[in-house]
Every structure is written in structure tokens, then in C-alpha cells.
Amino acid sequence: MNHHLHNWLLGIGVGLALLMGSAFAEEQPSTERLKEGWTVFNRTCTVCHWPGVGGAPRIGDKNAWKDRIDSGRTVLYRHAINGWTGASGKRMPARGGNWNLTDDQVRAAVDYIIHNSR
């Protein structure tokens, strides 16, 4: 094979691998985002997710959060914003029961929980 063609094909392969990898890589929240999430968590979510009230998975419990985190941020955002009832009948109230939270504040809290529960 021609040396230039080989290098060209190698470059295309590397470029595609990087492109595909970045398409599937999960963006990490910024420090500011995590600070906002911490604030929301401490004002609302901590009531259930710190002690594990009502079967809520405790923040930092990697085993309890693994399958939830694996389901993806979009699913977790939707459950936290809209509420959710699991197969066991345990409920996650919409917005953690705090209707004053915006969607973005709820998503920041979810980001904070994920960051601290991996």
C-alpha cells in the first residue's frame, strides 16, 4: 500500500474514532453547576437522599445509584422533574416536593448527585 494512502486512511480512522468517542462521552458538569446542584440538594433533596427516607437512594451509595446512573441523565432528569414511581411502589415526588424549583435547578441537583454517587 502506498505510504501516503496508508497515512491518510489511518488519519481517517483515528478521526472517526475520536468523533464517535466524543459523541458517546458524557459531558461533565462545571464547578459552578455542581455548586448550584449542592445548594439545591442541601435545601430540598437532602431530606430524603441523605438518610434514605422512604427508600430513596442515599447520595454517595454507588451500588444504589449504579443502575439509575446507567439509565442516563435524561431519564434521571425526567424522573426528578416529573416525579416517578418505581416497580416497588416507592415514589420520587416531582421536584423533590419543592414546586418553586426550576427545571434547570432540578437538573443541577441531579448532576450533583450523579457526580457524588459514581
PyMOL commands that set and color helices and strands:
alter all, ss='L'
color gray80, all
select helices_A, chain A and resi 3-24+31-49+53-55+62-70+73-82+94-97+103-115
alter helices_A, ss='H'
color red, helices_A
select strands_A, chain A and resi 84-85+91-92
alter strands_A, ss='S'
color yellow, strands_A
deselect
rebuild
show_as cartoon
